[in-house]
Amino acid sequence: MRRPPTAPRSTGTDPRPEEPVRFSGVREVVRYNWPLYAAGCLAAGAGLALSHRLPGPAAALARAGAVAAAALLASSTAATWWVYDRSELRTFDWLEELLPDGPGEHLVLSSGLDEASRPVAARWPRHPQTVVDLYDPALMTEGSIRRARRHVPPAPRTLPGRHDRLPAATGSTDTVLAVFAAHELRRTDDRHALFAECARVLRPGGRVVLVEHLRDAANTALYGPGAQHFFPRRTWLRAAAGAGLHPVAERRIGGLVTALTFTPAAPPASLPVPLPASTITGKRPAP
């Protein structure tokens, strides 16, 4: 059960930001992932150039490769623009649907790029917030997250943490928010450890809200091979189940992002202890 909101006690960010806050848009995403976009442009250009030098079938194959590379660049860029610049992801209205009473006392987890804590604190300024940065360069080795971290450093008073040791007491938290943070843990054991920690810090009836792209048909169609960076739904359901969490709500955001909400499974009802025969019959057992 959630505790009633108290006065602000944020250990992450100022509860009322002075300027609008939103997720990185397509410009920032391209900036963080510029080697991939450069490789796509190079592949399209090389295919087109080769098509003028190769004979018949080989030229057609080179042109087809160039068209495919250009189409993938266009579709992934358009999808990113729609989700991060235009969709409801930016407003956090979807979170109000998942948490009608607000997040209560909550943790915001990030893995090098925290773009959730400030808008959440601005929307629920009286709900105590703690921001935890899980970034570990030994585990999160992709260049995009390193570039993003340099561009958007952790907010003041952000607490350092580990995926297997969150800086929160057992049963002390109403909600854990992991917005585009958990997928940076590429190893199965690390993701399972994170969910186990989330379950540990939750109060009874608490919630874990996981926001991620899924490796599904829509994301694969638009991002092509890039969708391999996303995990399928079953990966997250398995990690949650291993920590004793079960899904209670799911929300599609912008057609390509999914918010999954989990809560601790209710403990099984204890079976009644059978009464001795003497209690039922009123007779004392034979010596």
C-alpha positions as CSV (number, residue, x, y, z in Angstrom):
1,M,0.0,0.0,0.0
2,R,1.3,3.4,-0.9
3,R,2.1,5.9,1.9
4,P,0.4,9.3,1.6
5,P,2.6,11.9,-0.1
6,T,4.7,14.0,2.2
7,A,6.7,17.1,1.8
8,P,9.3,16.9,-1.0
9,R,12.4,14.9,-0.2
10,S,14.2,14.5,-3.4
11,T,17.7,13.1,-3.4
12,G,17.9,13.3,-7.2
13,T,16.7,16.5,-8.8
14,D,15.0,19.8,-8.1
15,P,11.3,19.0,-7.9
16,R,10.4,22.1,-10.1
17,P,12.8,22.4,-13.0
18,E,13.3,25.9,-14.4
19,E,13.0,24.9,-18.0
20,P,11.0,22.3,-20.0
21,V,12.3,18.8,-19.7
22,R,11.8,16.1,-22.4
23,F,13.4,13.0,-23.7
24,S,16.2,13.4,-26.2
25,G,14.8,13.9,-29.6
26,V,16.0,12.6,-33.0
27,R,18.8,15.1,-33.1
28,E,20.3,13.8,-29.8
29,V,19.7,10.1,-30.7
30,V,21.6,10.6,-34.0
31,R,24.4,12.4,-32.0
32,Y,24.7,9.5,-29.5
33,N,24.6,6.9,-32.3
34,W,26.4,8.7,-35.1
35,P,28.7,5.8,-36.1
36,L,25.7,3.7,-36.9
37,Y,24.2,6.5,-39.0
38,A,27.5,7.1,-40.7
39,A,27.8,3.4,-41.5
40,G,24.3,3.4,-43.0
41,C,25.1,6.5,-45.2
42,L,28.4,4.9,-46.2
43,A,26.7,1.6,-47.2
44,A,24.1,3.5,-49.3
45,G,26.7,5.6,-51.0
46,A,29.1,2.7,-51.7
47,G,26.3,0.6,-53.1
48,L,25.2,3.3,-55.4
49,A,28.8,4.0,-56.6
50,L,29.5,0.3,-57.2
51,S,26.3,-0.1,-59.2
52,H,27.8,2.2,-61.9
53,R,30.9,0.0,-62.1
54,L,29.6,-3.5,-61.9
55,P,28.0,-5.5,-64.7
56,G,24.4,-6.5,-64.9
57,P,23.2,-8.7,-62.0
58,A,26.0,-7.4,-59.7
59,A,25.0,-3.8,-60.4
60,A,21.4,-4.6,-59.6
61,L,22.4,-6.2,-56.3
62,A,24.5,-3.2,-55.4
63,R,21.6,-0.8,-56.2
64,A,19.2,-3.0,-54.1
65,G,21.7,-2.8,-51.2
66,A,21.9,0.9,-51.5
67,V,18.1,1.3,-51.5
68,A,17.8,-1.0,-48.5
69,A,20.4,1.0,-46.5
70,A,18.7,4.3,-47.4
71,A,15.3,3.0,-46.6
72,L,16.5,1.7,-43.2
73,L,18.1,5.0,-42.4
74,A,14.9,6.8,-43.3
75,S,12.5,4.5,-41.4
76,S,14.6,4.4,-38.2
77,T,15.0,8.2,-38.2
78,A,11.3,8.8,-38.8
79,A,10.4,6.3,-36.1
80,T,12.8,8.0,-33.6
81,W,11.4,11.4,-34.5
82,W,7.8,10.2,-34.0
83,V,8.5,8.5,-30.6
84,Y,10.9,10.9,-29.0
85,D,9.8,14.3,-30.5
86,R,6.1,13.9,-31.1
87,S,4.5,11.0,-29.2
88,E,3.0,11.0,-25.7
89,L,6.3,9.6,-24.3
90,R,7.4,13.2,-23.7
91,T,4.4,14.1,-21.6
92,F,4.3,11.3,-19.0
93,D,0.5,11.1,-19.2
94,W,1.0,7.4,-19.7
95,L,2.6,7.1,-16.3
96,E,-0.5,8.6,-14.7
97,E,-2.6,5.9,-16.3
98,L,-0.3,3.2,-14.8
99,L,0.0,4.9,-11.4
100,P,-3.3,6.8,-10.8
101,D,-2.2,7.7,-7.3
102,G,1.2,8.8,-8.3
103,P,4.5,7.0,-7.7
104,G,4.6,7.7,-3.9
105,E,8.1,7.3,-2.5
106,H,10.0,6.2,-5.6
107,L,13.4,5.3,-7.1
108,V,14.3,6.5,-10.6
109,L,17.0,4.2,-12.1
110,S,19.2,5.3,-14.9
111,S,22.2,3.8,-16.7
112,G,24.1,6.8,-17.7
113,L,21.3,8.9,-19.2
114,D,18.6,10.1,-16.8
115,E,15.8,11.9,-18.6
116,A,13.0,10.7,-16.3
117,S,13.7,12.0,-12.9
118,R,13.0,15.7,-13.6
119,P,9.7,15.4,-15.4
120,V,8.5,12.9,-12.8
121,A,9.5,15.2,-10.0
122,A,7.8,18.2,-11.7
123,R,4.6,16.3,-12.1
124,W,4.5,14.8,-8.6
125,P,6.5,17.4,-6.5
126,R,5.3,16.1,-3.2
127,H,6.3,12.5,-3.8
128,P,9.8,11.8,-2.4
129,Q,12.2,10.8,-5.1
130,T,15.6,9.2,-5.1
131,V,17.7,9.0,-8.4
132,V,20.1,6.1,-8.7
133,D,22.7,5.9,-11.4
134,L,23.6,2.3,-12.3
135,Y,26.2,3.2,-15.0
136,D,29.1,0.8,-14.9
137,P,31.6,1.2,-17.8
138,A,32.7,-2.4,-17.3
139,L,29.2,-3.7,-18.0
140,M,27.8,-0.9,-20.3
141,T,30.4,-0.8,-23.0
142,E,28.5,0.6,-26.0
143,G,29.7,3.8,-27.4
144,S,26.2,5.4,-27.5
145,I,25.8,5.3,-23.7
146,R,29.2,6.8,-23.2
147,R,28.5,9.6,-25.5
148,A,25.1,10.2,-24.0
149,R,26.5,10.3,-20.5
150,R,29.1,12.9,-21.5
151,H,26.3,15.0,-23.0
152,V,23.8,14.6,-20.1
153,P,25.8,14.2,-16.8
154,P,24.0,12.8,-13.7
155,A,21.7,15.3,-11.9
156,P,22.9,16.8,-8.6
157,R,22.5,14.5,-5.6
158,T,22.1,11.4,-7.8
159,L,23.2,8.3,-5.8
160,P,25.6,5.8,-7.3
161,G,24.3,2.3,-7.3
162,R,24.8,-1.2,-8.6
163,H,22.3,-3.4,-10.4
164,D,22.7,-6.0,-7.6
165,R,22.8,-3.5,-4.7
166,L,20.4,-0.6,-4.8
167,P,21.0,2.1,-2.2
168,A,17.6,1.6,-0.5
169,A,16.4,-0.3,2.5
170,T,14.3,-3.4,2.1
171,G,10.6,-2.6,1.8
172,S,11.1,1.1,1.7
173,T,9.8,2.1,-1.7
174,D,6.4,2.4,-3.4
175,T,7.6,2.5,-7.0
176,V,10.8,1.8,-9.0
177,L,11.0,3.5,-12.4
178,A,13.4,2.0,-15.0
179,V,12.9,4.1,-18.1
180,F,15.3,2.9,-20.9
181,A,17.7,1.8,-18.2
182,A,17.5,-1.9,-17.8
183,H,18.4,-2.9,-21.4
184,E,21.9,-1.6,-20.9
185,L,22.5,-4.7,-18.8
186,R,23.3,-7.1,-21.6
187,R,23.9,-10.2,-19.4
188,T,20.9,-12.3,-18.3
189,D,22.3,-12.7,-14.7
190,D,22.7,-8.9,-14.3
191,R,19.1,-8.2,-15.4
192,H,17.8,-10.9,-13.0
193,A,19.8,-9.4,-10.2
194,L,18.3,-6.0,-10.9
195,F,14.8,-7.3,-10.7
196,A,15.6,-9.1,-7.5
197,E,16.8,-5.8,-6.0
198,C,13.7,-4.0,-7.2
199,A,11.5,-6.7,-5.5
200,R,13.6,-6.3,-2.3
201,V,13.1,-2.6,-2.0
202,L,9.4,-2.6,-2.7
203,R,6.7,-2.2,-0.1
204,P,3.8,-4.6,-0.3
205,G,1.6,-3.6,-3.2
206,G,4.5,-1.6,-4.7
207,R,5.2,-1.3,-8.5
208,V,8.1,-1.7,-10.9
209,V,7.5,0.3,-14.1
210,L,9.8,-0.8,-16.9
211,V,9.9,1.3,-20.1
212,E,11.7,-0.2,-23.1
213,H,11.5,-0.8,-26.8
214,L,10.7,-4.5,-27.4
215,R,12.2,-6.7,-30.1
216,D,8.9,-7.2,-31.8
217,A,7.5,-6.9,-35.3
218,A,6.9,-3.2,-35.3
219,N,10.4,-2.3,-34.0
220,T,12.1,-4.8,-36.2
221,A,10.3,-3.4,-39.3
222,L,11.4,0.1,-38.6
223,Y,14.8,-0.4,-37.0
224,G,16.0,-3.4,-38.9
225,P,19.1,-5.0,-37.4
226,G,19.1,-2.2,-34.8
227,A,16.2,-3.9,-33.1
228,Q,18.6,-6.7,-32.0
229,H,19.7,-4.2,-29.3
230,F,16.2,-4.5,-27.8
231,F,15.0,-7.5,-25.8
232,P,11.8,-9.4,-26.5
233,R,8.9,-9.3,-24.0
234,R,9.6,-12.8,-22.7
235,T,13.0,-11.7,-21.5
236,W,11.5,-9.1,-19.2
237,L,8.7,-11.4,-18.1
238,R,11.2,-14.1,-17.2
239,A,13.5,-11.7,-15.2
240,A,10.5,-10.4,-13.3
241,A,9.1,-13.8,-12.6
242,G,12.5,-14.9,-11.2
243,A,12.2,-12.1,-8.7
244,G,8.7,-13.0,-7.6
245,L,7.1,-10.2,-9.6
246,H,4.1,-10.6,-11.9
247,P,2.8,-8.2,-14.6
248,V,-0.3,-6.2,-13.7
249,A,-0.5,-3.6,-16.5
250,E,1.0,-2.9,-20.0
251,R,0.9,0.3,-21.9
252,R,2.0,0.9,-25.5
253,I,3.5,4.4,-26.0
254,G,3.9,5.9,-29.5
255,G,3.3,2.5,-31.1
256,L,7.0,1.5,-30.5
257,V,7.7,1.7,-26.8
258,T,6.1,-0.5,-24.1
259,A,5.7,0.2,-20.4
260,L,5.3,-3.0,-18.3
261,T,4.2,-2.7,-14.7
262,F,5.0,-5.4,-12.2
263,T,4.1,-6.0,-8.6
264,P,5.2,-8.6,-6.0
265,A,3.2,-11.8,-6.2
266,A,0.9,-12.3,-3.3
267,P,2.2,-15.0,-0.9
268,P,0.2,-18.2,-1.0
269,A,-2.5,-18.4,1.7
270,S,-1.3,-20.6,4.6
271,L,-3.2,-23.9,4.9
272,P,-5.1,-24.4,8.1
273,V,-3.4,-26.7,10.6
274,P,-5.5,-29.8,11.1
275,L,-6.9,-30.2,14.5
276,P,-6.2,-33.4,16.5
277,A,-9.0,-35.9,16.7
278,S,-9.4,-35.4,20.4
279,T,-10.4,-31.8,19.7
280,I,-13.0,-32.8,17.1
281,T,-14.6,-35.7,19.1
282,G,-14.1,-34.3,22.5
283,K,-12.4,-37.5,23.6
284,R,-8.9,-37.7,25.0
285,P,-6.5,-39.8,23.0
286,A,-5.8,-43.3,24.3
287,P,-2.6,-43.5,26.3
